[in-house]
Amino acid sequence: MAATLEAEYAFGAEDLESRAKVVKFAVFQRHEEQGAAQEHELASFEAMMLPHLDAAHNLARWLMRNEQDAQDVVQEAYLRAFKSFSGFHGSNGRGWLLTIVRNTSYTLLKKNRAADLTTTFDEEIHASGRESVSPAAMLEHAEDAELIKNAMNALPAEFREILTLRHQEELSYHEIGEILKIPTGTVMSRLARARTKLREYLTSQTTQEK
């Protein structure tokens, strides 16, 4: 799924450079307004967090399902991250940033009273330690990226995010659990349900097209 999705949504080098400049400008403005952070802190923040800009946008795009909202989320998330950067002492900058992106996305979704924030799922259903059929295999019969986009967008936010984190960002179950604030077992369960729902949608669509 990652390769196909990237063709539809991932931005190129020029776009990434442009977005990085926008984020840098926004953070620098906040830095000037507060007048508290030192220049070395700003440089450290840029060095540690800007490399994860594409991952931040990718998660925001699939959660918000709207490019403009995703851009707003990423900029706000970077501002929040910079504001809290002095308290960050870990080594997993990507996980920390994606947690902020997720929280920022859900804040906007709740503000807009989105109806797809969560869906019920059976916590007793756990995936095995082995990967089930990969999204790439599930989507091997998809003829274009539009079908993939529709399939992902048809899922609740909690399923969209976990598929993105696992199969596009290739995070471990533990890392996903830390971002989503859920146990590893729940990560496995939710991921299994998300794959099933995605497969069901694609199967129904390909059947209708025959």
C-alpha positions as CSV (number, residue, x, y, z in Angstrom):
1,M,0.0,0.0,0.0
2,A,2.8,2.4,0.8
3,A,4.2,2.6,-2.7
4,T,0.7,3.3,-4.2
5,L,-0.3,5.7,-1.5
6,E,2.9,7.6,-1.8
7,A,2.2,8.1,-5.5
8,E,-1.0,9.8,-4.6
9,Y,-0.2,11.8,-1.5
10,A,3.5,12.0,-0.7
11,F,5.0,15.3,-1.8
12,G,8.2,15.7,-3.8
13,A,11.5,17.3,-2.8
14,E,10.4,20.8,-3.9
15,D,7.2,20.5,-1.9
16,L,9.0,19.3,1.2
17,E,11.5,22.1,1.0
18,S,8.6,24.6,0.6
19,R,6.7,23.2,3.6
20,A,9.9,23.1,5.7
21,K,10.4,26.8,5.0
22,V,6.8,27.5,6.1
23,V,7.3,25.6,9.3
24,K,10.6,27.2,10.0
25,F,9.0,30.7,9.5
26,A,6.1,29.9,11.8
27,V,8.4,28.5,14.5
28,F,10.8,31.5,14.1
29,Q,7.9,33.9,14.5
30,R,6.9,32.2,17.7
31,H,10.5,32.2,18.8
32,E,10.7,36.0,18.3
33,E,7.3,36.6,20.0
34,Q,8.3,34.7,23.1
35,G,11.9,35.9,23.2
36,A,12.8,33.1,25.6
37,A,14.3,30.3,23.5
38,Q,18.0,30.5,22.6
39,E,19.2,30.3,19.0
40,H,20.9,26.9,19.7
41,E,17.5,25.5,20.8
42,L,15.9,26.6,17.6
43,A,18.7,25.0,15.6
44,S,18.5,21.8,17.6
45,F,14.7,21.7,17.1
46,E,15.0,22.1,13.3
47,A,17.7,19.5,13.1
48,M,15.7,16.9,15.1
49,M,12.2,17.6,13.9
50,L,12.2,18.9,10.4
51,P,13.4,15.5,9.0
52,H,10.1,14.1,10.1
53,L,8.0,16.6,8.3
54,D,6.9,14.2,5.6
55,A,5.8,11.6,8.2
56,A,3.9,14.4,10.1
57,H,2.1,15.4,6.9
58,N,1.3,11.9,5.9
59,L,-0.4,11.1,9.2
60,A,-2.2,14.4,9.2
61,R,-3.4,13.9,5.6
62,W,-4.9,10.5,6.3
63,L,-6.5,11.6,9.6
64,M,-8.0,14.9,8.2
65,R,-8.8,13.6,4.7
66,N,-8.3,17.2,3.5
67,E,-5.0,18.7,2.3
68,Q,-5.6,22.2,3.7
69,D,-6.6,20.9,7.1
70,A,-3.6,18.6,7.1
71,Q,-1.3,21.6,6.4
72,D,-2.9,23.5,9.2
73,V,-2.4,20.6,11.6
74,V,1.2,20.1,10.7
75,Q,2.0,23.8,11.2
76,E,0.2,23.9,14.5
77,A,1.8,20.6,15.6
78,Y,5.3,22.0,14.9
79,L,4.5,25.1,16.9
80,R,3.3,23.0,19.8
81,A,6.4,20.8,19.5
82,F,8.7,23.8,19.6
83,K,6.9,25.2,22.6
84,S,7.4,21.9,24.4
85,F,10.8,21.1,23.0
86,S,12.8,22.1,26.1
87,G,11.0,19.4,28.0
88,F,11.8,16.7,25.4
89,H,14.7,14.5,26.5
90,G,14.0,11.3,24.6
91,S,15.6,9.9,21.5
92,N,12.5,9.1,19.4
93,G,11.8,12.5,17.9
94,R,9.6,11.0,15.2
95,G,7.3,9.2,17.7
96,W,7.1,12.3,19.9
97,L,6.2,14.6,16.9
98,L,3.7,12.1,15.5
99,T,2.0,12.0,18.9
100,I,1.6,15.8,18.8
101,V,0.3,15.6,15.2
102,R,-2.2,13.0,16.2
103,N,-3.4,15.0,19.2
104,T,-3.6,18.2,17.1
105,S,-5.6,16.3,14.4
106,Y,-8.1,14.9,16.9
107,T,-8.6,18.4,18.4
108,L,-9.6,19.7,15.0
109,L,-11.8,16.7,14.3
110,K,-13.6,17.1,17.6
111,K,-14.0,20.8,17.0
112,N,-15.6,20.1,13.6
113,R,-17.7,17.4,15.3
114,A,-16.5,14.7,13.0
115,A,-18.5,11.6,13.2
116,D,-15.7,9.1,12.3
117,L,-13.4,9.5,15.3
118,T,-13.8,6.0,16.6
119,T,-15.6,2.8,15.9
120,T,-16.4,-0.2,18.2
121,F,-14.1,-3.2,18.0
122,D,-13.6,-6.4,20.0
123,E,-10.7,-6.0,22.3
124,E,-10.6,-9.8,22.7
125,I,-9.5,-10.2,19.1
126,H,-5.7,-10.2,18.9
127,A,-3.6,-10.5,15.8
128,S,-0.8,-13.1,15.9
129,G,2.8,-12.0,16.2
130,R,3.2,-12.6,12.4
131,E,2.0,-10.1,9.9
132,S,-1.2,-10.9,8.2
133,V,-1.7,-10.3,4.5
134,S,0.1,-7.0,3.8
135,P,-1.9,-4.0,2.5
136,A,0.2,-4.2,-0.7
137,A,-1.0,-7.7,-1.3
138,M,-4.6,-6.7,-0.4
139,L,-4.4,-3.9,-3.0
140,E,-2.7,-5.9,-5.7
141,H,-5.9,-5.8,-7.8
142,A,-6.5,-2.1,-7.4
143,E,-6.2,-0.4,-10.7
144,D,-5.6,3.2,-9.5
145,A,-4.8,5.2,-6.4
146,E,-8.4,6.6,-6.3
147,L,-9.7,3.2,-5.1
148,I,-7.1,3.1,-2.4
149,K,-7.9,6.6,-1.3
150,N,-11.6,5.8,-1.1
151,A,-10.9,2.7,0.8
152,M,-8.8,4.4,3.4
153,N,-11.2,7.4,3.7
154,A,-14.1,5.0,4.3
155,L,-12.4,3.8,7.5
156,P,-12.8,5.5,10.9
157,A,-9.9,7.7,12.0
158,E,-8.6,5.1,14.4
159,F,-8.2,2.6,11.6
160,R,-6.7,5.1,9.1
161,E,-4.0,6.2,11.6
162,I,-3.0,2.7,12.6
163,L,-2.6,1.6,9.0
164,T,-0.6,4.7,8.2
165,L,1.7,4.3,11.2
166,R,2.3,0.6,10.7
167,H,2.5,0.2,6.9
168,Q,3.6,3.6,5.7
169,E,5.8,4.8,8.6
170,E,6.7,1.2,9.5
171,L,6.6,1.8,13.2
172,S,6.8,-1.1,15.7
173,Y,3.8,-2.2,17.7
174,H,5.5,-0.6,20.8
175,E,6.0,2.7,19.0
176,I,2.4,2.8,17.8
177,G,1.2,2.0,21.3
178,E,3.2,4.9,22.7
179,I,1.7,7.3,20.1
180,L,-1.9,6.1,20.5
181,K,-1.5,5.6,24.3
182,I,-2.9,2.0,24.1
183,P,-1.4,-1.4,25.1
184,T,0.5,-3.4,22.5
185,G,-2.2,-6.0,22.5
186,T,-4.8,-3.4,21.6
187,V,-2.5,-2.2,18.8
188,M,-2.4,-5.7,17.3
189,S,-6.2,-6.1,17.7
190,R,-7.0,-2.7,16.1
191,L,-4.6,-3.3,13.3
192,A,-6.2,-6.6,12.5
193,R,-9.6,-5.1,12.5
194,A,-8.4,-2.2,10.3
195,R,-6.9,-4.6,7.8
196,T,-10.1,-6.6,7.7
197,K,-12.2,-3.6,7.1
198,L,-9.9,-2.3,4.4
199,R,-10.0,-5.7,2.7
200,E,-13.8,-5.9,2.9
201,Y,-14.1,-2.5,1.3
202,L,-11.7,-3.3,-1.5
203,T,-13.4,-6.7,-2.1
204,S,-16.8,-5.1,-2.3
205,Q,-15.6,-2.4,-4.7
206,T,-13.7,-4.8,-7.0
207,T,-16.8,-7.1,-7.0
208,Q,-19.1,-4.3,-8.1
209,E,-16.7,-3.3,-10.9
210,K,-16.8,-6.8,-12.4
